[in-house]
Amino acid sequence: MKELAGTCKCCGKEIYCLDGFFNGIITDDKQTYCFDCHEKIDNVEKNPQS
């Protein structure tokens, strides 16, 4: 089963719940991100000069 759960705050990509598993990341401040955008943001926070 595939159900739309929201959109990525960064790129606007639709994020789905696939068979009961959320296919993205929800941050502590309740923002939703796709895996790709969250990985990019996470890398920038860890290595701001790269």
C-alpha positions in Angstrom: 0.0 0.0 0.0 1.3 3.5 -0.9 -0.1 6.5 0.8 1.0 10.2 0.4 2.2 11.4 3.8 3.6 14.8 3.0 6.2 16.7 1.0 9.9 17.5 1.5 10.4 20.9 3.0 13.6 21.4 0.9 12.8 20.1 -2.6 9.0 19.6 -2.5 9.2 15.9 -3.4 6.2 13.9 -2.3 7.0 11.6 0.6 4.9 8.4 0.9 4.2 5.9 3.6 5.0 2.5 2.0 3.3 -0.5 3.6 3.4 1.2 7.0 7.0 2.6 6.8 7.5 6.4 6.4 9.8 6.9 3.4 11.5 10.0 4.7 12.8 11.8 7.8 10.8 13.8 10.4 13.0 16.2 12.4 12.6 17.2 16.1 10.8 20.4 15.0 8.3 18.3 12.9 9.7 19.1 9.5 9.6 16.4 6.8 12.5 15.8 4.4 13.2 13.2 1.8 16.3 11.0 2.4 18.4 12.8 -0.2 17.8 16.3 1.2 18.3 15.2 4.8 21.6 13.6 3.9 22.8 16.9 2.2 21.7 19.0 5.1 23.3 16.6 7.6 26.6 16.6 5.7 26.7 20.4 5.6 26.1 20.6 9.4 28.9 18.1 10.1 31.4 19.6 7.6 30.4 23.2 7.0 33.6 24.0 5.0 33.4 21.2 2.5 
